[in-house]
Amino acid sequence: MKKKLRINGHSHLLPYPEEIPEYMKEKGIFWVDKDRKFMLQKDWSRPVTDSSFFLDEKLAWMERNSLDHAVVLNLSQLYGNGLRLEEMKQALRFQNDFNARIQHDHPSKFTCGFVVHPGFVRGALWEIERCVKELGMQLLCLPTHYMDTIGTWRCIFDEENEPIFELASEYNLAIEIHPYDGEKFIKLENTAWRFHLIWMLAQCADAYHFLTLNGYAEKFPNMRTCFAHGGQLAQMNLGRRIQGFDGRPDLFEGKAHPRKSVGHKNIFFDTLVHDTGSLKLLVENQGYQQVVMGLDDPYPLGEMESEVQSSYPGKILDLAVERKILNKEQCDAIWHDNVIQWLCGDDKDAKNKLVNRILS
């Protein structure tokens, strides 16, 4: 049997400062300072906490940690919420072209995602066509929530977005659902990192709620959806949603029962839940086959090298084996088979092509 690959299903990459067009800074959309110390937007900044935010350093970091391949998501700052239409189109076009170039130039190391804005469905469909047909990309990155054209915040799995999911299914796309922008529509003071530590997980649970209620895993059978951060609160919340559905059927007329999506072969979750108790619940709820490795590197909430936390990439699976939550074969599947299945589905040719690309 061939050696199992170690594929990181949740990674991020910053452009070098000189790769970001000047208009991105002029319009306050997004940029990185010349010293590579901060990523910035208008009235916002965040420190660059690890050198592996950037390409060459990322490749060296992957080599040190025996990572064969990484799935690079779009940057959350580039969902385009609240931007004027032309600025949004420019920002998303930059992100998608950057990720396409990374995948093209380093095919054995990276599979990269592209992003669309669901507030403009027709434009989103055009961009999906371009990214799939012209750029050869197969991973669509979507936010849990987005701002529509009249300034209302909506869940990504709103029925108005069904044309996007229909096209994603037609093209056999993998989809990544990732939270961000909670502080823009949850009316609480942005303090103590509450939007990253608590509300991001609630946003994932909310998106999972509507994916399952609308029965999209069955309605769009060639679309495979992965939730960032293990859909952590969605796991804890499952019983409450089932009881709510059963107890107030008048509120769910025409909707699918939450149980129908539990362990569904086209719904995945990454491992980034930070503790083995949460990982155990995820595996017991959904089955290990629906779990993919996700390091969320190089962010400080990712599974990074940390003396304070005695952490390193892959630690949670090592602990899960030690505590008999998973065995070695199941961990190999989480690193390899399950990521390949999420990205390619049942298309055997696509799977072989991806594995050969990594091994080349």
C-alpha positions as CSV (number, residue, x, y, z in Angstrom):
1,M,0.0,0.0,0.0
2,K,1.3,3.5,-0.9
3,K,2.2,5.8,2.0
4,K,-0.7,8.0,3.1
5,L,-0.2,11.7,2.4
6,R,-0.4,14.4,5.0
7,I,-2.8,17.0,3.5
8,N,-3.7,20.1,5.5
9,G,-7.3,20.9,4.5
10,H,-7.5,24.4,6.0
11,S,-4.6,26.8,5.4
12,H,-4.1,30.5,4.5
13,L,-1.6,32.5,2.6
14,L,-0.8,36.2,2.4
15,P,0.5,37.9,-0.7
16,Y,3.9,39.6,-0.3
17,P,3.3,43.4,0.1
18,E,4.7,44.1,-3.4
19,E,2.2,41.6,-4.9
20,I,-0.9,43.6,-3.7
21,P,-2.1,46.2,-6.2
22,E,-1.8,49.8,-5.1
23,Y,-5.5,50.4,-5.5
24,M,-6.2,47.9,-2.7
25,K,-4.4,50.2,-0.3
26,E,-5.7,53.5,-1.8
27,K,-9.3,52.3,-1.3
28,G,-8.6,50.8,2.1
29,I,-9.6,47.3,1.0
30,F,-6.6,45.3,2.1
31,W,-2.8,45.5,2.2
32,V,0.4,44.3,4.0
33,D,3.0,46.8,5.3
34,K,6.4,46.7,3.7
35,D,8.0,45.2,6.8
36,R,5.5,42.3,6.7
37,K,4.5,43.0,10.3
38,F,0.8,43.8,9.8
39,M,-2.1,43.1,7.5
40,L,-4.3,46.1,7.2
41,Q,-7.7,47.5,6.1
42,K,-9.2,50.9,6.6
43,D,-9.5,51.4,10.4
44,W,-8.3,47.8,11.0
45,S,-5.0,46.0,11.4
46,R,-3.8,42.7,12.6
47,P,-0.3,41.5,13.4
48,V,1.4,39.0,11.1
49,T,2.1,36.4,13.8
50,D,4.2,33.9,11.8
51,S,6.5,34.2,8.8
52,S,4.7,31.3,7.2
53,F,1.9,33.6,6.2
54,F,4.0,34.1,3.1
55,L,4.8,31.6,0.3
56,D,8.5,30.8,0.7
57,E,8.3,30.6,4.4
58,K,5.1,28.5,4.2
59,L,6.9,26.0,2.0
60,A,9.7,25.8,4.5
61,W,7.2,25.4,7.4
62,M,5.4,22.6,5.5
63,E,8.8,20.8,4.9
64,R,9.7,21.1,8.6
65,N,6.3,19.6,9.6
66,S,6.2,16.8,7.0
67,L,3.1,18.3,5.3
68,D,2.8,17.1,1.7
69,H,0.1,19.4,0.5
70,A,-2.1,22.3,1.7
71,V,-5.6,23.5,0.8
72,V,-5.4,27.3,0.7
73,L,-8.6,29.1,1.4
74,N,-9.3,32.7,0.5
75,L,-8.5,35.4,3.0
76,S,-11.6,36.3,5.2
77,Q,-10.8,40.0,4.8
78,L,-11.6,39.6,1.1
79,Y,-15.2,38.4,1.2
80,G,-16.1,41.9,-0.1
81,N,-18.9,42.7,2.4
82,G,-19.8,46.4,2.5
83,L,-17.7,47.3,-0.5
84,R,-19.0,49.2,-3.6
85,L,-19.7,46.8,-6.5
86,E,-16.7,47.7,-8.6
87,E,-14.3,47.6,-5.5
88,M,-15.8,44.3,-4.5
89,K,-15.2,42.8,-8.0
90,Q,-11.6,44.1,-8.0
91,A,-10.9,42.7,-4.6
92,L,-12.3,39.2,-5.3
93,R,-10.7,39.1,-8.7
94,F,-7.3,39.9,-7.1
95,Q,-7.8,37.1,-4.5
96,N,-8.9,34.5,-7.1
97,D,-6.1,35.3,-9.5
98,F,-3.5,35.2,-6.7
99,N,-4.7,31.8,-5.5
100,A,-4.9,30.5,-9.0
101,R,-1.3,31.5,-9.6
102,I,-0.1,29.9,-6.4
103,Q,-1.8,26.6,-7.4
104,H,-0.5,26.8,-11.0
105,D,3.1,27.6,-9.9
106,H,3.2,25.0,-7.1
107,P,0.8,22.2,-8.1
108,S,2.4,19.6,-5.9
109,K,2.1,21.8,-2.8
110,F,-1.2,23.7,-3.0
111,T,-4.8,23.4,-4.0
112,C,-6.3,26.8,-3.7
113,G,-9.9,28.1,-3.4
114,F,-11.7,31.0,-5.0
115,V,-14.4,33.3,-3.6
116,V,-17.6,34.9,-4.9
117,H,-20.0,37.4,-3.4
118,P,-23.5,35.8,-3.1
119,G,-25.1,39.2,-2.8
120,F,-24.7,39.4,-6.6
121,V,-25.7,36.0,-7.8
122,R,-25.3,36.6,-11.6
123,G,-21.8,37.9,-11.1
124,A,-21.0,35.1,-8.8
125,L,-22.0,32.5,-11.4
126,W,-19.8,34.3,-14.0
127,E,-16.9,34.2,-11.6
128,I,-17.5,30.5,-10.8
129,E,-17.4,29.8,-14.6
130,R,-14.1,31.7,-15.0
131,C,-12.4,30.1,-12.0
132,V,-13.4,26.6,-13.0
133,K,-13.0,26.8,-16.8
134,E,-10.1,29.2,-17.2
135,L,-8.2,28.9,-13.9
136,G,-8.7,25.2,-13.2
137,M,-9.9,25.7,-9.6
138,Q,-12.3,23.2,-7.9
139,L,-12.8,24.7,-4.4
140,L,-15.4,27.5,-3.8
141,C,-14.9,29.4,-0.6
142,L,-18.0,31.1,0.9
143,P,-18.7,33.0,4.1
144,T,-21.2,31.8,6.6
145,H,-23.0,35.2,6.3
146,Y,-22.9,38.1,3.8
147,M,-24.4,41.5,3.2
148,D,-27.0,41.7,0.4
149,T,-27.5,44.6,-2.0
150,I,-29.8,46.5,0.5
151,G,-27.4,46.1,3.5
152,T,-29.2,43.2,5.1
153,W,-27.1,40.3,6.6
154,R,-28.1,36.9,5.4
155,C,-27.0,33.3,5.9
156,I,-25.1,31.8,2.9
157,F,-27.6,29.0,2.7
158,D,-30.5,31.4,1.8
159,E,-32.7,30.0,-0.9
160,E,-31.8,33.0,-3.1
161,N,-28.4,31.4,-3.5
162,E,-29.6,28.1,-4.9
163,P,-28.3,29.0,-8.4
164,I,-24.8,29.1,-6.9
165,F,-25.2,25.7,-5.4
166,E,-26.7,24.3,-8.5
167,L,-23.7,25.3,-10.5
168,A,-21.3,24.1,-7.8
169,S,-23.0,20.7,-8.1
170,E,-22.8,20.7,-11.9
171,Y,-19.1,21.4,-11.7
172,N,-18.5,18.8,-8.9
173,L,-17.1,21.5,-6.6
174,A,-15.9,21.3,-3.0
175,I,-17.2,24.1,-0.9
176,E,-15.6,25.6,2.2
177,I,-17.8,27.5,4.7
178,H,-15.8,29.9,6.9
179,P,-17.0,32.6,9.4
180,Y,-16.0,36.2,9.5
181,D,-17.4,39.8,9.9
182,G,-19.5,38.9,13.0
183,E,-18.8,42.2,14.6
184,K,-20.5,44.0,11.7
185,F,-23.9,42.5,12.4
186,I,-23.8,41.2,16.0
187,K,-24.4,44.2,18.1
188,L,-21.8,43.7,20.9
189,E,-18.6,45.5,21.7
190,N,-15.6,43.9,20.0
191,T,-13.7,43.0,23.1
192,A,-11.7,40.0,24.5
193,W,-11.6,38.5,21.0
194,R,-15.2,37.3,21.5
195,F,-16.0,37.3,17.7
196,H,-13.2,34.8,17.0
197,L,-13.5,32.7,20.1
198,I,-17.3,32.4,20.4
199,W,-19.3,34.1,17.6
200,M,-17.4,32.5,14.7
201,L,-18.4,29.1,16.0
202,A,-22.0,30.3,16.3
203,Q,-21.9,31.6,12.7
204,C,-20.8,28.1,11.5
205,A,-23.6,26.5,13.5
206,D,-26.1,28.9,12.0
207,A,-25.0,28.1,8.4
208,Y,-25.1,24.4,9.2
209,H,-28.6,24.8,10.5
210,F,-29.9,26.2,7.2
211,L,-27.8,23.8,5.0
212,T,-29.5,20.9,6.7
213,L,-33.0,22.4,7.0
214,N,-33.0,23.2,3.2
215,G,-31.8,19.6,2.5
216,Y,-29.1,20.9,0.2
217,A,-26.8,17.9,0.6
218,E,-29.5,15.9,-1.2
219,K,-30.7,18.6,-3.5
220,F,-27.2,19.3,-4.9
221,P,-25.6,15.9,-4.7
222,N,-22.3,16.7,-6.4
223,M,-21.5,19.6,-4.0
224,R,-19.5,18.7,-1.0
225,T,-19.5,21.2,1.9
226,C,-16.9,21.5,4.6
227,F,-17.4,23.6,7.7
228,A,-14.4,25.4,9.2
229,H,-13.4,24.9,12.9
230,G,-15.2,21.6,13.1
231,G,-18.6,23.3,13.0
232,Q,-17.9,23.1,16.7
233,L,-21.1,24.5,18.1
234,A,-23.1,22.7,15.5
235,Q,-22.0,19.4,17.2
236,M,-23.0,20.5,20.7
237,N,-26.3,22.0,19.3
238,L,-27.5,19.0,17.4
239,G,-29.9,17.7,20.1
240,R,-31.4,21.1,20.7
241,R,-32.1,21.5,17.0
242,I,-33.7,18.1,16.7
243,Q,-35.9,18.7,19.8
244,G,-36.9,22.1,18.4
245,F,-37.8,20.7,15.0
246,D,-39.9,17.9,16.7
247,G,-41.5,20.2,19.3
248,R,-42.5,23.1,17.0
249,P,-43.2,21.6,13.5
250,D,-45.2,24.7,12.7
251,L,-42.0,26.7,12.4
252,F,-40.4,24.2,10.0
253,E,-43.0,23.6,7.4
254,G,-41.4,22.3,4.2
255,K,-38.0,21.9,5.8
256,A,-35.9,18.7,6.1
257,H,-35.4,17.1,9.5
258,P,-32.0,17.8,11.1
259,R,-31.3,14.1,11.5
260,K,-31.3,13.5,7.7
261,S,-28.0,15.4,7.4
262,V,-26.1,13.9,10.3
263,G,-23.1,11.9,8.9
264,H,-24.1,12.7,5.4
265,K,-21.3,11.8,2.9
266,N,-21.3,15.3,1.4
267,I,-20.9,17.2,4.6
268,F,-17.4,17.5,6.1
269,F,-15.9,19.2,9.1
270,D,-12.2,20.0,9.9
271,T,-10.3,19.0,13.0
272,L,-9.6,22.5,14.3
273,V,-11.7,22.2,17.5
274,H,-8.7,22.6,20.0
275,D,-9.5,19.7,22.4
276,T,-10.1,15.9,22.2
277,G,-13.4,16.1,24.0
278,S,-14.8,18.3,21.1
279,L,-13.1,16.0,18.5
280,K,-14.7,12.9,20.1
281,L,-18.2,14.5,19.9
282,L,-17.5,15.5,16.3
283,V,-16.5,11.9,15.4
284,E,-19.3,10.3,17.3
285,N,-21.9,12.7,15.6
286,Q,-20.7,12.6,12.1
287,G,-18.4,9.6,11.7
288,Y,-14.6,9.9,11.2
289,Q,-15.1,9.6,7.4
290,Q,-16.6,13.1,7.4
291,V,-13.6,14.7,9.2
292,V,-10.7,16.3,7.4
293,M,-7.4,17.6,8.7
294,G,-7.5,21.4,9.3
295,L,-4.6,23.3,10.8
296,D,-5.8,26.9,10.1
297,D,-2.2,27.9,9.8
298,P,-0.6,30.2,10.3
299,Y,-3.1,32.0,12.5
300,P,-2.6,31.9,16.3
301,L,-5.9,30.0,16.7
302,G,-4.5,27.4,14.3
303,E,-2.6,24.2,15.3
304,M,0.8,25.8,15.2
305,E,4.1,25.3,17.1
306,S,3.5,26.7,20.6
307,E,5.6,26.2,23.7
308,V,2.8,27.7,25.9
309,Q,0.3,25.1,24.6
310,S,3.0,22.4,24.0
311,S,1.4,22.3,20.5
312,Y,2.5,21.3,17.0
313,P,0.7,20.6,13.7
314,G,-1.1,17.3,14.0
315,K,-1.1,17.2,17.8
316,I,-4.9,16.7,18.2
317,L,-4.9,13.5,16.2
318,D,-1.9,12.2,18.1
319,L,-3.8,12.8,21.4
320,A,-6.9,11.3,19.9
321,V,-5.0,8.0,19.3
322,E,-3.4,8.2,22.7
323,R,-6.9,8.5,24.3
324,K,-8.4,5.8,22.0
325,I,-10.8,8.3,20.3
326,L,-9.3,7.3,16.9
327,N,-6.9,4.7,15.6
328,K,-4.0,5.1,13.3
329,E,-5.9,4.0,10.2
330,Q,-8.7,6.5,10.9
331,C,-6.1,9.3,11.4
332,D,-4.5,8.4,8.1
333,A,-8.0,8.8,6.5
334,I,-8.5,12.2,8.1
335,W,-5.1,13.3,6.7
336,H,-5.5,11.8,3.3
337,D,-8.6,9.9,2.1
338,N,-11.2,12.2,3.5
339,V,-9.6,15.4,2.2
340,I,-9.3,13.8,-1.3
341,Q,-13.0,12.8,-1.0
342,W,-14.1,16.3,0.0
343,L,-12.1,17.9,-2.9
344,C,-13.0,15.3,-5.6
345,G,-16.1,13.5,-4.6
346,D,-16.7,10.2,-6.3
347,D,-14.8,11.2,-9.5
348,K,-12.0,8.6,-9.6
349,D,-10.2,10.4,-12.4
350,A,-10.1,13.6,-10.4
351,K,-8.8,11.8,-7.3
352,N,-6.0,10.1,-9.3
353,K,-5.1,13.4,-11.0
354,L,-4.9,15.2,-7.6
355,V,-2.8,12.5,-5.9
356,N,-0.5,12.4,-8.9
357,R,-0.2,16.2,-8.9
358,I,0.9,16.0,-5.2
359,L,3.3,13.2,-5.7
360,S,4.9,14.8,-8.8
